[in-house]
Amino acid sequence: MLATAALVIPAAAVPLPPAVAAMLDAAAATGNAATLKSVADMARQTNPGARADVDARLAGYAAAAAKAQQERLATQAWHEGISGQGEIGLTRSTGNTDSTGVALRVNLTKKTRNWKHGVRATVDYQRSNGVTRKQRYAAGYEGNVRLNDRLYTVAVLGFERDSFAGYSSRFTESLGVGYKLVSSRALTVGVEAGGALRQTAYARIPDENSPAGRLAVDTNWKLSPEIALTSNATAYVEDVNTTLAATTAMTFKVTSALSARASVVVRHETDPPPLLDDTDTTTAFTLVYGF
């Protein structure tokens, strides 16, 4: 009976051997999450009785990294801690124009202890047989204030110019809130909602200034350390016209700084100016440099 009972009683937790603990410390010091995970998995497999010790060490590394990050954010200058991406490549558009061209995109991000600032700029230019087929410019700012681990506020300022879609300028201002429905290392899904004001200068019809509601869904799914699928969908709902914009992109990491990206952007106006299509689609193949 005693022998049988001993078979079902789990072994008491034991500490990791010093050599294995040193390997975990070294992996954590690299700051590479994939390396740390691989070493931790190996430590669990080769030392099953020390799984609790491995988990405790991982929790300690995460807490120390979070504390160091907060301290770094609290002391950095305004020009420090800026990261971003520069993107250039070929595009193909259908809808109000049917042509191939060039896209330039820049995204900058800066995080503080409670704020996240984002600035973006886009140029889509297409010309064939000496005739300009597409000329779209866009720039914007988004500021988030973190209220807790999932809830945050949203402030958005935007400018667009796209004469082939029927307007020479469109300004947008929006305030709202956001909530992270899913927040994990591999997948994040956030939803945002708020009110907005829009000022649109059309080419052939009277200008329009109107209030609107803003809804947005952001998804970032890391399929592997080298592949990521992202999706951003935004809707501005007005009394007369509703604007829908959705961007889906697959990014493949080539080096630590360089990636290749395939993306599709769809823009839809429920009530476009006369003689114009209600939907434009832009497919792009670009190189992305991260910094």
Secondary structure, 3 states (H helix, E strand, C coil): CHHHHHHHCCCCCCCCCHHHHHHHHHHHHHCCHHHHHHHHHHHHHHCHHHHHHHHHHHHHHHHHHHHHHHHHHHHCCCCCCEEEEEEEEEEEEECCCCEEEEEEEEEEEEECCCEEEEEEEEEEEEEECCEEEEEEEEEEEEEEEECCCCEEEEEEEEEEEEHHHCEEEEEEEEEEEEEEEEECCCEEEEEEEEEEEEEEEECCCCCEEEEEEEEEEEEEEEEECCEEEEEEEEEEECCCCEEEEEEEEEEEECCCCEEEEEEEEEEEECCCCCCCCCEEEEEEEEEEEEC
